[in-house]
Amino acid sequence: MRSGIAISLKYQHDHIEDAVLVYTSQDCAVYLLVESGAIKPSFVKLLFEGARSVRSARTNCSPAIGIYPEQGTSFIVELTDSQWPIEAHKAYTYAGSPLKPRGRHYVVSNHDVFHEILADSFSEELITQGDYEYEFIEKHFV
């Protein structure tokens, strides 16, 4: 079993719904549907700063299985024994590059999909109707 820590989230999301990942050269965002009975949904945005690599799979067998928080139901996992920073560095850096392997290995699991993100850090925010990215992300959950 892998070792890691569960990081509880401020906002509760619906674990049965999909998660949407948007990856750019600047960062990576994962959007989750907020758990609520509201007519217009809200979304949890997890923004991963300094994202270097992502990988995803459609399966219910996440690399974070068995790592849970002491309290709360919405969380992500940071794998603390991961070799992914070294593997990604070897696979995606030119030989002789002065860049060093770095990044923290995060796992966002939701229903039958999980996303792994190699990044420096992450932040969490709530996206509600009227926010500039609301309409863009809402289309992916309908």
Long-range contacts (C-beta under 8 A, 24 or more apart in sequence): 1-66, 2-63, 2-64, 2-66, 2-67, 2-79, 2-81, 2-82, 3-67, 3-79, 3-80, 3-81, 4-64, 4-67, 4-77, 4-78, 4-79, 4-80, 4-81, 4-107, 5-67, 5-77, 5-78, 5-80, 6-67, 6-68, 6-69, 6-70, 6-75, 6-76, 6-77, 7-69, 7-75, 7-76, 7-77, 7-78, 8-69, 8-71, 8-72, 8-74, 8-75, 9-44, 9-46, 9-72, 9-74, 9-75, 9-76, 9-124, 10-124, 11-44, 11-74, 11-124, 11-126, 12-72, 12-73, 12-74, 13-44, 13-74, 13-110, 15-73, 15-74, 15-110, 15-111, 16-111, 17-110, 17-111, 17-141, 18-110, 18-111, 18-113, 18-140, 18-141, 19-108, 19-110, 19-111, 19-113, 19-115, 20-137, 20-140, 20-141, 21-54, 21-56, 21-115, 23-51, 23-54, 27-51, 27-119, 28-54, 28-117, 28-119, 30-108, 30-115, 30-117, 31-127, 31-137, 31-140, 31-141, 32-74, 32-108, 32-110, 33-141, 34-126, 35-74, 40-129, 41-138, 41-141, 42-126, 42-127, 42-128, 42-129, 43-126, 43-127, 43-134, 43-137, 43-138, 43-141, 44-74, 44-124, 44-125, 44-126, 44-127, 45-124, 45-125, 45-126, 45-127, 45-133, 45-137, 46-76, 46-108, 46-122, 46-123, 46-124, 47-122, 47-123, 47-124, 47-125, 48-106, 48-117, 48-119, 48-121, 48-122, 49-119, 49-120, 49-121, 49-122, 49-123, 50-103, 50-119, 50-120, 50-121, 51-117, 51-118, 51-119, 52-88, 52-92, 52-102, 52-103, 52-118, 52-119, 53-84, 53-88, 53-92, 53-103, 53-117, 53-118, 54-115, 54-116, 54-117, 54-118, 55-115, 55-116, 56-113, 56-114, 56-115, 56-116, 57-113, 57-114, 58-112, 58-113, 59-112, 59-113, 59-114, 60-111, 60-112, 62-107, 62-109, 62-114, 63-107, 63-114, 63-116, 64-107, 64-109, 64-114, 76-106, 76-107, 76-108, 76-109, 76-122, 77-106, 77-107, 77-109, 78-104, 78-105, 78-106, 78-107, 79-105, 79-106, 79-107, 84-116, 84-118, 85-118, 88-118
